[in-house]
Amino acid sequence: MITLNFISHTYPGENKAALRDISLTLGDATVTALVGPNGSGKTTLMQILGGLMVPTSGSISIDGGQASTDDLLTGSIIASSARDLDDANSKTLVAYARLRPTWDEQLFEHYVGRFGLAMSRKSVRKLSGGQAAIFSASIALASGAPITLLDEIQAPLDVPTRYALYEEILALAGEGMEGKRPQRRFLVSSHMVSELEKVAEDVIVLKKGELLAHESIDDFTCRVSALTGHASDVERFLGERPTLAVIASRELGSTREIVVDLRGASITEADFATHSLSAAPCSFQDAFAYLIQENDQ
């Protein structure tokens, strides 16, 4: 169990905090999606979890004990689509990765075959963005690191390669749950929000350095629903629930559709039926977009 206790961080020379009082616990979920608009603090949070950055304030504990920067560095690995390793060559990077006690050579050879990785003494700079990204991702997956942080690693990948990478993440997560491998936690950030719905078990949503939500994917998608009915029925429904958050609304002739945040609201299917309303949960991507929009209002 990994617990973040009031993590805040402000970069030197900046007045605005990149993260503000982030408190959450990564419990039993094996794969967690980390989503948010540009500048929301996703990369900062990952670098703190990976021991690459010390927060301005707050602490991190693992299984009840406070984690030092060294604990985080040795227990995690972070891979991103940034070209930070361009000056190294692939053979050197793999040789360095093999120093990890948890490294799985057989697993890495599987990735070499599946993704067509080329080992050479040429610098990583010679690789395309997609080739460099899947190479970094393969090292991260084969590392065996208990905390595996994938920061927009899939951004440069084509669709088939992205989906193949998701399959490999799910395979490792599943084998860990079954006891076939040591259990690991994967934190995956991406702007391709819709793709994470089938990969992650829970989601962390950040915006402007603040935590908007941390819950299961199912709870997250169920919290935002589109309600449709005659405008007068919708008005009556809302009039009985003045505290219900309406995120969006549109008129379709005599029909009105509203998007509402049902979190904390005790509303049942019978309530919808009583008011002649139809309810449909939003997609994961739409729930994310509506939550961001609601937070702006």
C-alpha positions as CSV (number, residue, x, y, z in Angstrom):
1,M,0.0,0.0,0.0
2,I,1.4,3.4,-1.1
3,T,0.1,6.5,0.7
4,L,0.7,10.1,-0.3
5,N,0.3,12.5,2.6
6,F,-0.3,16.1,1.7
7,I,2.2,16.1,-1.2
8,S,2.9,19.6,-2.5
9,H,5.6,20.8,-4.9
10,T,6.6,24.2,-6.2
11,Y,9.4,24.4,-8.7
12,P,12.3,26.9,-8.0
13,G,11.5,30.3,-9.3
14,E,7.8,29.6,-9.7
15,N,5.1,31.2,-7.6
16,K,2.4,28.7,-8.5
17,A,2.5,25.2,-7.0
18,A,2.6,22.3,-9.5
19,L,0.9,20.1,-6.9
20,R,-1.1,21.1,-3.9
21,D,-1.9,18.9,-0.9
22,I,-2.3,15.6,-2.8
23,S,-3.4,12.9,-0.4
24,L,-4.4,9.5,-1.6
25,T,-3.7,5.8,-1.1
26,L,-2.9,3.3,-3.9
27,G,-4.4,0.2,-2.4
28,D,-5.2,-3.1,-4.1
29,A,-5.6,-1.8,-7.6
30,T,-2.9,-3.1,-9.9
31,V,-3.3,-0.6,-12.8
32,T,-4.2,3.0,-12.1
33,A,-4.9,5.6,-14.8
34,L,-3.5,9.1,-14.1
35,V,-5.3,11.7,-16.2
36,G,-5.6,15.4,-16.4
37,P,-5.2,18.4,-18.7
38,N,-1.8,19.7,-19.7
39,G,-0.1,21.3,-16.7
40,S,-2.2,19.4,-14.2
41,G,0.8,17.9,-12.4
42,K,0.8,14.3,-13.7
43,T,4.6,14.2,-14.6
44,T,5.5,16.0,-11.3
45,L,3.6,13.4,-9.3
46,M,5.2,10.5,-11.2
47,Q,8.7,11.9,-10.7
48,I,8.0,12.3,-7.0
49,L,6.7,8.7,-6.8
50,G,9.8,7.5,-8.7
51,G,12.2,9.2,-6.3
52,L,13.5,11.6,-9.1
53,M,12.1,14.6,-7.2
54,V,11.7,15.5,-3.6
55,P,8.4,17.2,-2.8
56,T,8.4,20.7,-1.3
57,S,6.2,19.3,1.5
58,G,4.4,16.1,2.4
59,S,5.6,12.5,2.6
60,I,5.1,9.1,1.1
61,S,4.7,5.8,3.0
62,I,4.8,2.3,1.8
63,D,3.1,-0.4,3.8
64,G,2.9,1.9,6.8
65,G,6.6,3.0,6.8
66,Q,7.8,6.3,5.6
67,A,9.6,5.9,2.2
68,S,12.8,7.7,1.6
69,T,14.0,9.0,-1.8
70,D,16.3,6.0,-2.0
71,D,13.4,3.6,-1.3
72,L,11.4,5.1,-4.1
73,L,14.3,5.1,-6.5
74,T,15.1,1.4,-5.9
75,G,11.5,0.3,-5.8
76,S,10.3,2.0,-8.9
77,I,11.0,2.7,-12.6
78,I,9.7,5.5,-14.8
79,A,9.4,5.4,-18.6
80,S,8.2,8.4,-20.6
81,S,8.1,9.4,-24.3
82,A,10.5,12.2,-23.6
83,R,13.9,11.7,-25.3
84,D,16.0,11.9,-22.2
85,L,18.1,8.9,-23.0
86,D,18.9,9.8,-26.6
87,D,22.7,10.1,-26.0
88,A,22.9,6.5,-24.8
89,N,22.8,3.4,-27.0
90,S,20.3,0.6,-26.6
91,K,22.8,-2.1,-25.6
92,T,24.2,0.1,-22.8
93,L,20.7,0.9,-21.5
94,V,19.7,-2.8,-21.4
95,A,23.0,-3.7,-19.7
96,Y,22.3,-1.1,-17.0
97,A,18.7,-2.3,-16.6
98,R,20.0,-5.9,-16.1
99,L,21.6,-4.8,-12.8
100,R,18.2,-4.7,-11.2
101,P,17.7,-7.8,-9.0
102,T,14.1,-8.1,-10.3
103,W,15.1,-8.0,-14.0
104,D,13.4,-10.7,-16.1
105,E,15.6,-11.5,-19.2
106,Q,13.1,-14.0,-20.6
107,L,10.3,-11.4,-20.5
108,F,12.5,-8.8,-22.2
109,E,13.4,-11.3,-25.0
110,H,9.6,-11.7,-25.4
111,Y,9.3,-8.0,-25.9
112,V,12.2,-7.9,-28.3
113,G,10.4,-10.4,-30.5
114,R,6.9,-9.0,-30.2
115,F,7.9,-5.3,-30.8
116,G,10.9,-5.9,-33.1
117,L,13.3,-4.2,-30.8
118,A,16.8,-3.7,-32.4
119,M,19.8,-3.9,-30.0
120,S,22.7,-1.9,-31.3
121,R,25.5,0.5,-30.2
122,K,23.9,3.3,-32.1
123,S,22.5,6.1,-30.0
124,V,18.8,6.0,-29.1
125,R,18.6,9.3,-31.0
126,K,18.7,7.3,-34.2
127,L,15.4,5.6,-33.3
128,S,12.0,7.1,-34.2
129,G,9.8,8.4,-31.5
130,G,7.7,5.3,-31.5
131,Q,10.7,2.9,-31.5
132,A,12.3,4.8,-28.6
133,A,9.1,4.8,-26.6
134,I,8.4,1.0,-27.0
135,F,12.0,0.3,-26.2
136,S,11.7,2.3,-22.9
137,A,8.4,0.7,-22.1
138,S,9.8,-2.8,-22.6
139,I,12.7,-2.1,-20.2
140,A,10.2,-0.8,-17.7
141,L,8.0,-3.9,-17.9
142,A,10.9,-6.3,-17.8
143,S,12.5,-4.5,-14.9
144,G,10.2,-6.1,-12.4
145,A,10.0,-2.9,-10.4
146,P,7.2,-3.0,-7.8
147,I,6.1,0.5,-8.8
148,T,6.1,0.9,-12.6
149,L,5.4,4.5,-13.8
150,L,4.5,5.0,-17.5
151,D,4.3,8.7,-18.3
152,E,2.7,9.2,-21.7
153,I,4.8,6.4,-23.0
154,Q,2.2,5.4,-25.5
155,A,1.8,8.8,-27.1
156,P,4.2,8.2,-30.1
157,L,3.0,4.7,-30.7
158,D,0.7,3.6,-33.5
159,V,-2.6,2.0,-32.6
160,P,-1.6,-1.6,-33.0
161,T,1.5,-1.1,-30.9
162,R,-0.4,0.8,-28.2
163,Y,-2.9,-2.0,-27.9
164,A,-0.1,-4.6,-27.8
165,L,1.5,-2.7,-25.0
166,Y,-1.8,-2.6,-23.0
167,E,-2.1,-6.3,-23.5
168,E,1.4,-6.8,-22.0
169,I,0.6,-4.6,-19.0
170,L,-2.6,-6.5,-18.3
171,A,-0.8,-9.8,-18.7
172,L,1.7,-8.8,-16.0
173,A,-1.0,-7.4,-13.8
174,G,-3.0,-10.6,-14.1
175,E,-0.1,-12.9,-13.4
176,G,0.7,-10.9,-10.3
177,M,-2.8,-11.2,-9.0
178,E,-2.7,-14.9,-9.7
179,G,0.6,-15.3,-7.8
180,K,2.6,-16.3,-10.8
181,R,4.8,-13.3,-10.5
182,P,5.5,-10.8,-7.7
183,Q,2.7,-8.3,-7.5
184,R,3.3,-4.9,-9.1
185,R,1.6,-1.6,-9.4
186,F,1.3,0.2,-12.7
187,L,0.5,3.9,-12.9
188,V,-0.2,4.9,-16.5
189,S,-0.7,8.5,-17.6
190,S,-2.1,9.4,-21.0
191,H,-4.1,12.0,-22.9
192,M,-5.8,9.1,-24.7
193,V,-8.3,8.9,-21.9
194,S,-10.7,6.5,-23.7
195,E,-8.1,3.8,-24.1
196,L,-7.4,3.6,-20.4
197,E,-10.9,2.5,-19.5
198,K,-10.1,-1.1,-20.5
199,V,-6.7,-1.1,-18.9
200,A,-7.0,0.4,-15.5
201,E,-8.9,-0.6,-12.4
202,D,-9.0,2.9,-10.9
203,V,-8.3,6.4,-11.9
204,I,-6.7,9.5,-10.4
205,V,-7.8,12.8,-11.9
206,L,-5.6,16.0,-11.5
207,K,-6.3,19.5,-12.6
208,K,-4.1,22.5,-11.8
209,G,-2.1,20.6,-9.3
210,E,-5.2,19.5,-7.3
211,L,-6.8,16.1,-6.9
212,L,-10.3,16.0,-8.4
213,A,-11.0,12.3,-8.0
214,H,-9.5,9.0,-7.0
215,E,-11.9,6.1,-7.4
216,S,-12.6,2.9,-9.3
217,I,-13.2,3.1,-13.1
218,D,-16.7,1.7,-12.5
219,D,-17.6,4.3,-9.9
220,F,-16.1,7.1,-12.0
221,T,-18.1,6.2,-15.1
222,C,-21.3,5.8,-13.0
223,R,-21.0,9.1,-11.3
224,V,-21.8,11.1,-14.4
225,S,-25.1,10.3,-16.2
226,A,-27.1,11.9,-19.0
227,L,-30.8,12.3,-18.1
228,T,-33.4,12.8,-20.8
229,G,-37.1,13.6,-20.6
230,H,-39.7,16.2,-21.2
231,A,-38.5,19.6,-20.1
232,S,-41.2,19.9,-17.4
233,D,-40.3,16.5,-15.9
234,V,-36.6,17.4,-15.8
235,E,-37.4,20.7,-14.1
236,R,-39.6,18.9,-11.5
237,F,-36.8,16.3,-10.9
238,L,-34.2,19.1,-10.4
239,G,-36.6,21.1,-8.2
240,E,-36.8,18.3,-5.8
241,R,-33.0,18.0,-5.7
242,P,-31.6,21.6,-5.5
243,T,-28.1,20.4,-4.5
244,L,-27.7,18.0,-7.5
245,A,-24.8,19.2,-9.7
246,V,-25.8,19.9,-13.3
247,I,-22.7,19.8,-15.5
248,A,-24.4,20.4,-18.8
249,S,-27.8,21.0,-20.3
250,R,-29.4,21.3,-23.7
251,E,-32.8,21.7,-25.2
252,L,-34.1,19.4,-27.9
253,G,-37.5,20.9,-28.7
254,S,-39.8,19.9,-25.8
255,T,-37.2,17.5,-24.6
256,R,-34.3,18.4,-22.3
257,E,-31.1,16.5,-21.7
258,I,-29.0,17.2,-18.6
259,V,-25.7,15.8,-17.5
260,V,-25.4,15.4,-13.7
261,D,-22.8,14.3,-11.2
262,L,-24.5,11.6,-9.1
263,R,-21.7,11.3,-6.6
264,G,-23.1,11.4,-3.1
265,A,-26.7,11.6,-4.4
266,S,-29.1,8.9,-3.2
267,I,-30.9,8.5,-6.5
268,T,-32.3,5.2,-7.8
269,E,-33.6,3.9,-11.1
270,A,-37.1,4.2,-9.5
271,D,-36.6,7.9,-9.1
272,F,-35.8,8.3,-12.8
273,A,-38.9,6.2,-13.7
274,T,-41.1,8.3,-11.4
275,H,-40.2,11.4,-13.3
276,S,-40.4,9.7,-16.8
277,L,-36.7,10.2,-17.3
278,S,-34.2,7.9,-19.1
279,A,-30.7,7.7,-17.7
280,A,-27.5,6.6,-19.4
281,P,-24.1,6.5,-17.8
282,C,-21.4,8.5,-19.7
283,S,-18.3,7.0,-21.2
284,F,-15.1,7.2,-19.2
285,Q,-13.8,9.9,-21.6
286,D,-17.0,11.9,-21.3
287,A,-17.0,11.5,-17.5
288,F,-13.5,12.9,-17.4
289,A,-14.4,15.8,-19.8
290,Y,-17.5,16.7,-17.8
291,L,-15.6,16.5,-14.5
292,I,-13.0,18.9,-15.8
293,Q,-15.7,21.2,-17.1
294,E,-17.6,21.1,-13.8
295,N,-14.5,22.0,-11.9
296,D,-14.1,25.1,-14.1
297,Q,-17.5,26.4,-13.3
